Amino acid sequence: MLGNSFAILVAFILYLGLMLGIGIYYYKKTTDLSDYVLGGRGLGSWVTAMSAQASDMSGWLLLGLPGAAYLSGLSTIWIALGLAVGTFLNWQFVATRLRKYTEIAGNSLTLSSYFGNRFRDDQNILRIVSSIIIVFYFSIYTASGLVAGGKLFSTVFGLDYTLALTIGAIVIVGYTFLGGFMAVSTTDFIQGIVMFIAIVAVPAVGIIVNGGPFATLDSIRSLNAEFLNPLTDENGNTLGLLAILSSFAWCLGYFGQPHILVRFMAIKSVSKIKKSKRIAMSWVIISLGAAILVGIVGRVIIPEVLVDSEQVFMVLIDDLLTSIIAGVFLSAVLAAIMSTADSQLLVTSSAFSEDLYKPLINKNASQNQLLMISRITVLAIALIAYIIALNPESSVLDIVANAWAGFGAAFGPVVLFSLFWKRMTKASAIAGMIIGGVTVFIWGKLSGGIFELYEMIPGFFLSCIIIVVVSLLGKEPSKDIQQEFESVVRSKS
């Protein structure tokens, strides 16, 4: 348990009260499924950028990445570089085209419905397959947020892990259930700001306390001369090509993350994307660099290696800051957790209601019925994630890595080819999704030799190959599909 728990508790209560208040406010303004899952395509530049990055950089930004840097030093920079490059490529090439295409292709509300509309899938095979993948991998992904929440409440208040996990789950589910997309995006905007301030301030204070940047560098070198070498691990062993590729390959995952892509779909207009990209990239580059710095500075201030390295950010806050400020900054950890878990729950619920329930169970479902099904799905997926998260030994970074690879390989190639290749066919989209998702699942269960390569890489590239081969072997898409593609390419807004 950290010190000054009462002050920290007060800060948590005030913060959570604000988040739940936003949820209640938007509950009254949510009237149909479009409002609930996409906010009526009304997001501005700042909210789009900050909510996209806050939902992307989940609890692992403040727990998982600093924990890895605390153990391995600057070699973790390859993950950060991969994420920064992936973020840029996603905003640069995917955001504008996806925003246009999802509106032109039947005003698609979800990634699954976009796939179905894009390829005129009257049998709903694409929607069903993609929805199953979303439900499967988001159940795992959401569990990482709940694990982070359990570690937070357990570390701060000395609670039993299961009780801490339960408290965090109730809070996250509460305002997602109530407010839907606008509540999630608005709170993500606030949480993105809180996360940014905390992740930058904590290492800065640590460096000052340690006597400045040069004194800190000297302290690090005296502890371990290899700690600041990006090409070696903490033991001085040279990183192999597989290790570097596996870390940098996180960049491939961005093209297939539904909770990030949905922000591109929801922005008010294409003209706002350029400004959003600048905001997002500034946030990402600074935040990733600061997260690594947290781990490195933490190794100087806490030289006795922590039993759980993912607690380094929280322990630094307790060691360096006064109780009130510590409470606010620890709320940033909660903000990071909530900002991703709520988005994942919302995307999963919309995929189930819009892409499974409506086409398979009740084709004539009213907007009120779909809205209620979405909210019930939030509860169901949260329960599955809660069960997965019950193991207190779970690693936030490991869970995220698996789910990130699953979405990146299953959806990333399909998204890219569907937006930029007119010749792509429905059959190839189905094959690409299945091959990508299954490869990640199987590869991740193997170990040793080449199987140490991050499962994202084989899954992503096998999916790309299958998409090209199946498309070229099949019939060309119909004339109306090709004309729609051309209209998206020509569209200026």
BADODREN-924465 format. One record per residue (C-alpha): z, y, x; residue in three letters; residue number from 1; chain. Coordinates in steps of 0.25 Angstrom, whole numbers, always signed. Example, Ala and Ser with C-alpha at 12.3 -4.5 7.8 and 13.67 -1.06 7.14 Angstrom:
! BADODREN-924465
> +31 | -18 | +49 | Ala | 1 | A $
> +29 | -4 | +55 | Ser | 2 | A $
! end
This chain:
! BADODREN-924465
> +0 | +0 | +0 | Met | 1 | A $
> -3 | +14 | +5 | Leu | 2 | A $
> +7 | +25 | +6 | Gly | 3 | A $
> +8 | +36 | -5 | Asn | 4 | A $
> +4 | +27 | -16 | Ser | 5 | A $
> +9 | +36 | -27 | Phe | 6 | A $
> +0 | +48 | -23 | Ala | 7 | A $
> -12 | +38 | -21 | Ile | 8 | A $
> -9 | +33 | -35 | Leu | 9 | A $
> -9 | +47 | -41 | Val | 10 | A $
> -23 | +50 | -34 | Ala | 11 | A $
> -28 | +36 | -40 | Phe | 12 | A $
> -23 | +39 | -54 | Ile | 13 | A $
> -30 | +53 | -54 | Leu | 14 | A $
> -43 | +48 | -48 | Tyr | 15 | A $
> -44 | +36 | -58 | Leu | 16 | A $
> -40 | +45 | -69 | Gly | 17 | A $
> -52 | +54 | -66 | Leu | 18 | A $
> -61 | +42 | -65 | Met | 19 | A $
> -57 | +36 | -78 | Leu | 20 | A $
> -58 | +50 | -85 | Gly | 21 | A $
> -72 | +51 | -81 | Ile | 22 | A $
> -75 | +37 | -87 | Gly | 23 | A $
> -68 | +41 | -100 | Ile | 24 | A $
> -77 | +54 | -100 | Tyr | 25 | A $
> -90 | +47 | -99 | Tyr | 26 | A $
> -86 | +36 | -108 | Tyr | 27 | A $
> -87 | +46 | -119 | Lys | 28 | A $
> -100 | +51 | -114 | Lys | 29 | A $
> -107 | +37 | -113 | Thr | 30 | A $
> -115 | +34 | -125 | Thr | 31 | A $
> -125 | +23 | -121 | Asp | 32 | A $
> -129 | +13 | -110 | Leu | 33 | A $
> -137 | +24 | -103 | Ser | 34 | A $
> -126 | +33 | -101 | Asp | 35 | A $
> -116 | +22 | -97 | Tyr | 36 | A $
> -125 | +15 | -86 | Val | 37 | A $
> -134 | +27 | -81 | Leu | 38 | A $
> -127 | +40 | -86 | Gly | 39 | A $
> -140 | +44 | -93 | Gly | 40 | A $
> -147 | +46 | -80 | Arg | 41 | A $
> -139 | +59 | -78 | Gly | 42 | A $
> -133 | +59 | -64 | Leu | 43 | A $
> -134 | +71 | -55 | Gly | 44 | A $
> -137 | +71 | -40 | Ser | 45 | A $
> -122 | +71 | -36 | Trp | 46 | A $
> -117 | +61 | -45 | Val | 47 | A $
> -129 | +52 | -43 | Thr | 48 | A $
> -127 | +52 | -28 | Ala | 49 | A $
> -112 | +52 | -27 | Met | 50 | A $
> -111 | +41 | -38 | Ser | 51 | A $
> -122 | +32 | -31 | Ala | 52 | A $
> -115 | +33 | -18 | Gln | 53 | A $
> -101 | +31 | -23 | Ala | 54 | A $
> -105 | +19 | -31 | Ser | 55 | A $
> -112 | +14 | -19 | Asp | 56 | A $
> -101 | +16 | -8 | Met | 57 | A $
> -90 | +9 | -15 | Ser | 58 | A $
> -76 | +5 | -11 | Gly | 59 | A $
> -83 | -1 | +2 | Trp | 60 | A $
> -86 | +13 | +7 | Leu | 61 | A $
> -71 | +16 | +8 | Leu | 62 | A $
> -66 | +2 | +10 | Leu | 63 | A $
> -77 | -8 | +15 | Gly | 64 | A $
> -85 | +1 | +25 | Leu | 65 | A $
> -72 | +7 | +31 | Pro | 66 | A $
> -66 | -7 | +32 | Gly | 67 | A $
> -78 | -12 | +39 | Ala | 68 | A $
> -78 | +0 | +49 | Ala | 69 | A $
> -63 | -2 | +51 | Tyr | 70 | A $
> -66 | -16 | +56 | Leu | 71 | A $
> -80 | -15 | +63 | Ser | 72 | A $
> -82 | +0 | +67 | Gly | 73 | A $
> -95 | +7 | +67 | Leu | 74 | A $
> -103 | -6 | +65 | Ser | 75 | A $
> -101 | -3 | +50 | Thr | 76 | A $
> -111 | +8 | +52 | Ile | 77 | A $
> -122 | -1 | +49 | Trp | 78 | A $
> -118 | -3 | +35 | Ile | 79 | A $
> -116 | +12 | +33 | Ala | 80 | A $
> -130 | +15 | +38 | Leu | 81 | A $
> -136 | +4 | +29 | Gly | 82 | A $
> -129 | +11 | +17 | Leu | 83 | A $
> -133 | +25 | +21 | Ala | 84 | A $
> -148 | +20 | +23 | Val | 85 | A $
> -148 | +13 | +10 | Gly | 86 | A $
> -142 | +24 | +2 | Thr | 87 | A $
> -153 | +34 | +7 | Phe | 88 | A $
> -164 | +24 | +5 | Leu | 89 | A $
> -159 | +21 | -9 | Asn | 90 | A $
> -159 | +36 | -13 | Trp | 91 | A $
> -172 | +39 | -6 | Gln | 92 | A $
> -180 | +28 | -12 | Phe | 93 | A $
> -174 | +22 | -23 | Val | 94 | A $
> -166 | +33 | -31 | Ala | 95 | A $
> -178 | +41 | -36 | Thr | 96 | A $
> -188 | +29 | -39 | Arg | 97 | A $
> -177 | +22 | -46 | Leu | 98 | A $
> -173 | +34 | -55 | Arg | 99 | A $
> -187 | +36 | -59 | Lys | 100 | A $
> -190 | +21 | -61 | Tyr | 101 | A $
> -178 | +18 | -70 | Thr | 102 | A $
> -181 | +29 | -79 | Glu | 103 | A $
> -196 | +26 | -81 | Ile | 104 | A $
> -193 | +11 | -82 | Ala | 105 | A $
> -187 | +11 | -95 | Gly | 106 | A $
> -176 | +20 | -92 | Asn | 107 | A $
> -168 | +9 | -85 | Ser | 108 | A $
> -153 | +10 | -85 | Leu | 109 | A $
> -150 | -1 | -75 | Thr | 110 | A $
> -156 | -7 | -63 | Leu | 111 | A $
> -159 | -20 | -70 | Ser | 112 | A $
> -166 | -13 | -82 | Ser | 113 | A $
> -174 | -5 | -72 | Tyr | 114 | A $
> -179 | -18 | -66 | Phe | 115 | A $
> -182 | -24 | -80 | Gly | 116 | A $
> -190 | -11 | -84 | Asn | 117 | A $
> -197 | -9 | -71 | Arg | 118 | A $
> -203 | -23 | -71 | Phe | 119 | A $
> -204 | -24 | -87 | Arg | 120 | A $
> -195 | -36 | -87 | Asp | 121 | A $
> -196 | -40 | -102 | Asp | 122 | A $
> -188 | -53 | -99 | Gln | 123 | A $
> -176 | -45 | -93 | Asn | 124 | A $
> -176 | -54 | -81 | Ile | 125 | A $
> -174 | -43 | -71 | Leu | 126 | A $
> -163 | -36 | -79 | Arg | 127 | A $
> -156 | -49 | -80 | Ile | 128 | A $
> -157 | -53 | -66 | Val | 129 | A $
> -153 | -39 | -60 | Ser | 130 | A $
> -141 | -38 | -70 | Ser | 131 | A $
> -136 | -52 | -66 | Ile | 132 | A $
> -137 | -47 | -51 | Ile | 133 | A $
> -130 | -34 | -55 | Ile | 134 | A $
> -118 | -41 | -62 | Val | 135 | A $
> -117 | -51 | -51 | Phe | 136 | A $
> -117 | -42 | -39 | Tyr | 137 | A $
> -109 | -30 | -46 | Phe | 138 | A $
> -98 | -40 | -49 | Ser | 139 | A $
> -97 | -42 | -34 | Ile | 140 | A $
> -99 | -28 | -31 | Tyr | 141 | A $
> -89 | -22 | -41 | Thr | 142 | A $
> -79 | -32 | -35 | Ala | 143 | A $
> -79 | -25 | -22 | Ser | 144 | A $
> -75 | -12 | -29 | Gly | 145 | A $
> -64 | -19 | -36 | Leu | 146 | A $
> -59 | -25 | -22 | Val | 147 | A $
> -59 | -11 | -16 | Ala | 148 | A $
> -51 | -6 | -28 | Gly | 149 | A $
> -41 | -18 | -26 | Gly | 150 | A $
> -40 | -15 | -11 | Lys | 151 | A $
> -38 | +0 | -14 | Leu | 152 | A $
> -26 | -1 | -24 | Phe | 153 | A $
> -20 | -13 | -17 | Ser | 154 | A $
> -20 | -5 | -3 | Thr | 155 | A $
> -15 | +8 | -9 | Val | 156 | A $
> -5 | +4 | -19 | Phe | 157 | A $
> -1 | -10 | -13 | Gly | 158 | A $
> -5 | -17 | -26 | Leu | 159 | A $
> -9 | -31 | -28 | Asp | 160 | A $
> -24 | -33 | -25 | Tyr | 161 | A $
> -27 | -38 | -39 | Thr | 162 | A $
> -19 | -27 | -46 | Leu | 163 | A $
> -26 | -17 | -38 | Ala | 164 | A $
> -40 | -23 | -41 | Leu | 165 | A $
> -36 | -23 | -56 | Thr | 166 | A $
> -33 | -8 | -56 | Ile | 167 | A $
> -45 | -4 | -48 | Gly | 168 | A $
> -54 | -13 | -58 | Ala | 169 | A $
> -48 | -6 | -70 | Ile | 170 | A $
> -51 | +8 | -65 | Val | 171 | A $
> -65 | +5 | -61 | Ile | 172 | A $
> -69 | -2 | -74 | Val | 173 | A $
> -62 | +8 | -83 | Gly | 174 | A $
> -70 | +20 | -80 | Tyr | 175 | A $
> -83 | +12 | -78 | Thr | 176 | A $
> -81 | +6 | -92 | Phe | 177 | A $
> -79 | +19 | -98 | Leu | 178 | A $
> -89 | +29 | -92 | Gly | 179 | A $
> -101 | +22 | -87 | Gly | 180 | A $
> -111 | +28 | -78 | Phe | 181 | A $
> -108 | +42 | -79 | Met | 182 | A $
> -93 | +39 | -77 | Ala | 183 | A $
> -96 | +30 | -65 | Val | 184 | A $
> -106 | +41 | -59 | Ser | 185 | A $
> -96 | +52 | -61 | Thr | 186 | A $
> -84 | +45 | -55 | Thr | 187 | A $
> -93 | +40 | -44 | Asp | 188 | A $
> -97 | +55 | -40 | Phe | 189 | A $
> -82 | +58 | -39 | Ile | 190 | A $
> -79 | +46 | -32 | Gln | 191 | A $
> -90 | +48 | -22 | Gly | 192 | A $
> -84 | +61 | -18 | Ile | 193 | A $
> -70 | +56 | -17 | Val | 194 | A $
> -75 | +44 | -8 | Met | 195 | A $
> -83 | +53 | +1 | Phe | 196 | A $
> -71 | +63 | +3 | Ile | 197 | A $
> -62 | +51 | +6 | Ala | 198 | A $
> -71 | +43 | +15 | Ile | 199 | A $
> -74 | +56 | +24 | Val | 200 | A $
> -60 | +61 | +24 | Ala | 201 | A $
> -52 | +49 | +28 | Val | 202 | A $
> -59 | +46 | +42 | Pro | 203 | A $
> -59 | +61 | +45 | Ala | 204 | A $
> -44 | +62 | +43 | Val | 205 | A $
> -43 | +49 | +51 | Gly | 206 | A $
> -51 | +55 | +63 | Ile | 207 | A $
> -42 | +68 | +62 | Ile | 208 | A $
> -29 | +60 | +62 | Val | 209 | A $
> -34 | +52 | +74 | Asn | 210 | A $
> -37 | +65 | +82 | Gly | 211 | A $
> -51 | +68 | +79 | Gly | 212 | A $
> -65 | +61 | +81 | Pro | 213 | A $
> -64 | +59 | +96 | Phe | 214 | A $
> -50 | +53 | +96 | Ala | 215 | A $
> -54 | +44 | +84 | Thr | 216 | A $
> -66 | +39 | +92 | Leu | 217 | A $
> -57 | +36 | +104 | Asp | 218 | A $
> -47 | +29 | +96 | Ser | 219 | A $
> -58 | +20 | +90 | Ile | 220 | A $
> -64 | +17 | +104 | Arg | 221 | A $
> -50 | +13 | +109 | Ser | 222 | A $
> -49 | +3 | +97 | Leu | 223 | A $
> -62 | -3 | +99 | Asn | 224 | A $
> -74 | +2 | +107 | Ala | 225 | A $
> -84 | -5 | +98 | Glu | 226 | A $
> -79 | +1 | +85 | Phe | 227 | A $
> -89 | +12 | +86 | Leu | 228 | A $
> -101 | +4 | +90 | Asn | 229 | A $
> -110 | +1 | +78 | Pro | 230 | A $
> -117 | -11 | +85 | Leu | 231 | A $
> -104 | -19 | +87 | Thr | 232 | A $
> -93 | -24 | +79 | Asp | 233 | A $
> -78 | -22 | +81 | Glu | 234 | A $
> -78 | -33 | +91 | Asn | 235 | A $
> -89 | -27 | +99 | Gly | 236 | A $
> -99 | -37 | +95 | Asn | 237 | A $
> -113 | -32 | +94 | Thr | 238 | A $
> -118 | -32 | +79 | Leu | 239 | A $
> -129 | -41 | +77 | Gly | 240 | A $
> -142 | -37 | +70 | Leu | 241 | A $
> -138 | -45 | +57 | Leu | 242 | A $
> -125 | -37 | +56 | Ala | 243 | A $
> -132 | -23 | +57 | Ile | 244 | A $
> -143 | -27 | +48 | Leu | 245 | A $
> -133 | -32 | +38 | Ser | 246 | A $
> -125 | -19 | +38 | Ser | 247 | A $
> -137 | -10 | +37 | Phe | 248 | A $
> -143 | -19 | +26 | Ala | 249 | A $
> -133 | -13 | +16 | Trp | 250 | A $
> -144 | -2 | +15 | Cys | 251 | A $
> -153 | -12 | +7 | Leu | 252 | A $
> -143 | -13 | -4 | Gly | 253 | A $
> -144 | +1 | -9 | Tyr | 254 | A $
> -157 | -2 | -17 | Phe | 255 | A $
> -151 | -12 | -26 | Gly | 256 | A $
> -137 | -7 | -29 | Gln | 257 | A $
> -137 | -5 | -45 | Pro | 258 | A $
> -125 | +5 | -45 | His | 259 | A $
> -132 | +14 | -35 | Ile | 260 | A $
> -146 | +13 | -41 | Leu | 261 | A $
> -141 | +17 | -54 | Val | 262 | A $
> -137 | +30 | -49 | Arg | 263 | A $
> -152 | +33 | -46 | Phe | 264 | A $
> -156 | +29 | -60 | Met | 265 | A $
> -145 | +38 | -66 | Ala | 266 | A $
> -148 | +51 | -58 | Ile | 267 | A $
> -153 | +62 | -68 | Lys | 268 | A $
> -166 | +65 | -61 | Ser | 269 | A $
> -174 | +61 | -49 | Val | 270 | A $
> -173 | +75 | -43 | Ser | 271 | A $
> -158 | +73 | -41 | Lys | 272 | A $
> -160 | +61 | -32 | Ile | 273 | A $
> -163 | +69 | -19 | Lys | 274 | A $
> -150 | +76 | -20 | Lys | 275 | A $
> -142 | +64 | -24 | Ser | 276 | A $
> -148 | +57 | -11 | Lys | 277 | A $
> -143 | +68 | -2 | Arg | 278 | A $
> -129 | +67 | -8 | Ile | 279 | A $
> -128 | +52 | -8 | Ala | 280 | A $
> -133 | +51 | +7 | Met | 281 | A $
> -123 | +62 | +12 | Ser | 282 | A $
> -112 | +54 | +4 | Trp | 283 | A $
> -116 | +41 | +10 | Val | 284 | A $
> -118 | +44 | +24 | Ile | 285 | A $
> -105 | +52 | +26 | Ile | 286 | A $
> -97 | +41 | +18 | Ser | 287 | A $
> -102 | +29 | +25 | Leu | 288 | A $
> -99 | +36 | +39 | Gly | 289 | A $
> -85 | +40 | +34 | Ala | 290 | A $
> -82 | +26 | +29 | Ala | 291 | A $
> -85 | +20 | +43 | Ile | 292 | A $
> -77 | +31 | +49 | Leu | 293 | A $
> -65 | +27 | +40 | Val | 294 | A $
> -65 | +13 | +46 | Gly | 295 | A $
> -67 | +17 | +60 | Ile | 296 | A $
> -56 | +28 | +59 | Val | 297 | A $
> -47 | +18 | +52 | Gly | 298 | A $
> -48 | +9 | +64 | Arg | 299 | A $
> -42 | +20 | +72 | Val | 300 | A $
> -31 | +24 | +62 | Ile | 301 | A $
> -28 | +10 | +58 | Ile | 302 | A $
> -30 | +1 | +71 | Pro | 303 | A $
> -22 | -11 | +65 | Glu | 304 | A $
> -34 | -18 | +58 | Val | 305 | A $
> -32 | -18 | +43 | Leu | 306 | A $
> -31 | -31 | +36 | Val | 307 | A $
> -41 | -26 | +26 | Asp | 308 | A $
> -50 | -16 | +33 | Ser | 309 | A $
> -56 | -11 | +20 | Glu | 310 | A $
> -42 | -4 | +18 | Gln | 311 | A $
> -45 | +6 | +30 | Val | 312 | A $
> -49 | +18 | +21 | Phe | 313 | A $
> -37 | +17 | +12 | Met | 314 | A $
> -27 | +15 | +24 | Val | 315 | A $
> -33 | +27 | +31 | Leu | 316 | A $
> -31 | +36 | +19 | Ile | 317 | A $
> -17 | +31 | +18 | Asp | 318 | A $
> -14 | +34 | +33 | Asp | 319 | A $
> -21 | +47 | +34 | Leu | 320 | A $
> -20 | +55 | +21 | Leu | 321 | A $
> -9 | +61 | +12 | Thr | 322 | A $
> -6 | +53 | -1 | Ser | 323 | A $
> -13 | +62 | -10 | Ile | 324 | A $
> -26 | +63 | -2 | Ile | 325 | A $
> -24 | +48 | +1 | Ala | 326 | A $
> -24 | +45 | -14 | Gly | 327 | A $
> -37 | +53 | -16 | Val | 328 | A $
> -44 | +46 | -5 | Phe | 329 | A $
> -39 | +33 | -9 | Leu | 330 | A $
> -45 | +36 | -23 | Ser | 331 | A $
> -58 | +37 | -15 | Ala | 332 | A $
> -57 | +22 | -13 | Val | 333 | A $
> -56 | +20 | -28 | Leu | 334 | A $
> -67 | +30 | -30 | Ala | 335 | A $
> -76 | +21 | -21 | Ala | 336 | A $
> -72 | +9 | -28 | Ile | 337 | A $
> -74 | +14 | -42 | Met | 338 | A $
> -87 | +21 | -39 | Ser | 339 | A $
> -94 | +8 | -36 | Thr | 340 | A $
> -87 | -2 | -45 | Ala | 341 | A $
> -90 | +7 | -57 | Asp | 342 | A $
> -105 | +8 | -54 | Ser | 343 | A $
> -106 | -7 | -52 | Gln | 344 | A $
> -99 | -10 | -65 | Leu | 345 | A $
> -108 | +0 | -72 | Leu | 346 | A $
> -121 | -5 | -67 | Val | 347 | A $
> -116 | -20 | -70 | Thr | 348 | A $
> -113 | -16 | -84 | Ser | 349 | A $
> -126 | -9 | -86 | Ser | 350 | A $
> -134 | -21 | -81 | Ala | 351 | A $
> -127 | -31 | -90 | Phe | 352 | A $
> -128 | -22 | -102 | Ser | 353 | A $
> -142 | -17 | -100 | Glu | 354 | A $
> -148 | -28 | -93 | Asp | 355 | A $
> -141 | -41 | -98 | Leu | 356 | A $
> -134 | -38 | -111 | Tyr | 357 | A $
> -145 | -30 | -118 | Lys | 358 | A $
> -158 | -39 | -114 | Pro | 359 | A $
> -151 | -52 | -115 | Leu | 360 | A $
> -140 | -51 | -125 | Ile | 361 | A $
> -142 | -39 | -135 | Asn | 362 | A $
> -155 | -32 | -134 | Lys | 363 | A $
> -152 | -23 | -145 | Asn | 364 | A $
> -138 | -19 | -139 | Ala | 365 | A $
> -134 | -4 | -143 | Ser | 366 | A $
> -131 | +6 | -133 | Gln | 367 | A $
> -116 | +5 | -137 | Asn | 368 | A $
> -116 | -10 | -135 | Gln | 369 | A $
> -123 | -9 | -121 | Leu | 370 | A $
> -113 | +1 | -117 | Leu | 371 | A $
> -101 | -8 | -121 | Met | 372 | A $
> -107 | -20 | -114 | Ile | 373 | A $
> -108 | -12 | -102 | Ser | 374 | A $
> -94 | -8 | -102 | Arg | 375 | A $
> -90 | -23 | -105 | Ile | 376 | A $
> -98 | -27 | -93 | Thr | 377 | A $
> -91 | -17 | -84 | Val | 378 | A $
> -78 | -25 | -88 | Leu | 379 | A $
> -84 | -38 | -86 | Ala | 380 | A $
> -90 | -35 | -72 | Ile | 381 | A $
> -77 | -28 | -67 | Ala | 382 | A $
> -69 | -41 | -71 | Leu | 383 | A $
> -79 | -50 | -63 | Ile | 384 | A $
> -78 | -40 | -51 | Ala | 385 | A $
> -63 | -40 | -52 | Tyr | 386 | A $
> -62 | -55 | -51 | Ile | 387 | A $
> -71 | -55 | -39 | Ile | 388 | A $
> -62 | -44 | -33 | Ala | 389 | A $
> -49 | -51 | -35 | Leu | 390 | A $
> -50 | -57 | -20 | Asn | 391 | A $
> -42 | -46 | -12 | Pro | 392 | A $
> -49 | -51 | +1 | Glu | 393 | A $
> -62 | -46 | -4 | Ser | 394 | A $
> -70 | -36 | +5 | Ser | 395 | A $
> -76 | -24 | -2 | Val | 396 | A $
> -87 | -23 | +9 | Leu | 397 | A $
> -91 | -38 | +8 | Asp | 398 | A $
> -91 | -38 | -8 | Ile | 399 | A $
> -100 | -25 | -8 | Val | 400 | A $
> -109 | -31 | +3 | Ala | 401 | A $
> -112 | -43 | -5 | Asn | 402 | A $
> -115 | -35 | -18 | Ala | 403 | A $
> -123 | -25 | -11 | Trp | 404 | A $
> -132 | -35 | -5 | Ala | 405 | A $
> -134 | -42 | -19 | Gly | 406 | A $
> -138 | -29 | -25 | Phe | 407 | A $
> -146 | -24 | -13 | Gly | 408 | A $
> -154 | -37 | -12 | Ala | 409 | A $
> -156 | -40 | -27 | Ala | 410 | A $
> -160 | -26 | -32 | Phe | 411 | A $
> -164 | -18 | -20 | Gly | 412 | A $
> -177 | -24 | -17 | Pro | 413 | A $
> -181 | -24 | -32 | Val | 414 | A $
> -177 | -10 | -34 | Val | 415 | A $
> -185 | -5 | -22 | Leu | 416 | A $
> -198 | -13 | -25 | Phe | 417 | A $
> -197 | -10 | -40 | Ser | 418 | A $
> -196 | +5 | -36 | Leu | 419 | A $
> -207 | +5 | -25 | Phe | 420 | A $
> -217 | -7 | -28 | Trp | 421 | A $
> -226 | -7 | -40 | Lys | 422 | A $
> -230 | -21 | -37 | Arg | 423 | A $
> -216 | -27 | -39 | Met | 424 | A $
> -215 | -37 | -51 | Thr | 425 | A $
> -204 | -41 | -60 | Lys | 426 | A $
> -203 | -55 | -54 | Ala | 427 | A $
> -201 | -50 | -40 | Ser | 428 | A $
> -190 | -41 | -45 | Ala | 429 | A $
> -183 | -53 | -51 | Ile | 430 | A $
> -185 | -62 | -38 | Ala | 431 | A $
> -181 | -51 | -29 | Gly | 432 | A $
> -168 | -49 | -37 | Met | 433 | A $
> -164 | -63 | -37 | Ile | 434 | A $
> -168 | -66 | -22 | Ile | 435 | A $
> -161 | -54 | -17 | Gly | 436 | A $
> -148 | -57 | -25 | Gly | 437 | A $
> -147 | -72 | -23 | Val | 438 | A $
> -150 | -70 | -8 | Thr | 439 | A $
> -139 | -61 | -6 | Val | 440 | A $
> -129 | -70 | -13 | Phe | 441 | A $
> -134 | -82 | -5 | Ile | 442 | A $
> -135 | -75 | +8 | Trp | 443 | A $
> -121 | -69 | +7 | Gly | 444 | A $
> -115 | -83 | +5 | Lys | 445 | A $
> -121 | -88 | +18 | Leu | 446 | A $
> -115 | -85 | +32 | Ser | 447 | A $
> -119 | -86 | +47 | Gly | 448 | A $
> -131 | -82 | +55 | Gly | 449 | A $
> -142 | -74 | +47 | Ile | 450 | A $
> -133 | -75 | +35 | Phe | 451 | A $
> -124 | -65 | +41 | Glu | 452 | A $
> -135 | -55 | +37 | Leu | 453 | A $
> -131 | -46 | +25 | Tyr | 454 | A $
> -136 | -53 | +13 | Glu | 455 | A $
> -143 | -40 | +8 | Met | 456 | A $
> -154 | -42 | +19 | Ile | 457 | A $
> -160 | -55 | +15 | Pro | 458 | A $
> -158 | -53 | +0 | Gly | 459 | A $
> -165 | -39 | +0 | Phe | 460 | A $
> -177 | -43 | +9 | Phe | 461 | A $
> -179 | -57 | +2 | Leu | 462 | A $
> -179 | -49 | -12 | Ser | 463 | A $
> -189 | -40 | -6 | Cys | 464 | A $
> -198 | -51 | -1 | Ile | 465 | A $
> -197 | -58 | -15 | Ile | 466 | A $
> -201 | -46 | -22 | Ile | 467 | A $
> -213 | -43 | -14 | Val | 468 | A $
> -218 | -58 | -15 | Val | 469 | A $
> -215 | -60 | -29 | Val | 470 | A $
> -222 | -47 | -33 | Ser | 471 | A $
> -234 | -49 | -25 | Leu | 472 | A $
> -236 | -63 | -31 | Leu | 473 | A $
> -234 | -59 | -45 | Gly | 474 | A $
> -243 | -51 | -54 | Lys | 475 | A $
> -243 | -36 | -53 | Glu | 476 | A $
> -234 | -28 | -62 | Pro | 477 | A $
> -240 | -23 | -75 | Ser | 478 | A $
> -247 | -10 | -76 | Lys | 479 | A $
> -236 | -3 | -83 | Asp | 480 | A $
> -226 | -7 | -73 | Ile | 481 | A $
> -235 | -1 | -62 | Gln | 482 | A $
> -237 | +11 | -70 | Gln | 483 | A $
> -223 | +13 | -72 | Glu | 484 | A $
> -220 | +12 | -57 | Phe | 485 | A $
> -231 | +22 | -54 | Glu | 486 | A $
> -225 | +32 | -64 | Ser | 487 | A $
> -211 | +31 | -56 | Val | 488 | A $
> -218 | +33 | -43 | Val | 489 | A $
> -225 | +46 | -49 | Arg | 490 | A $
> -213 | +51 | -56 | Ser | 491 | A $
> -207 | +64 | -51 | Lys | 492 | A $
> -194 | +63 | -58 | Ser | 493 | A $
! end
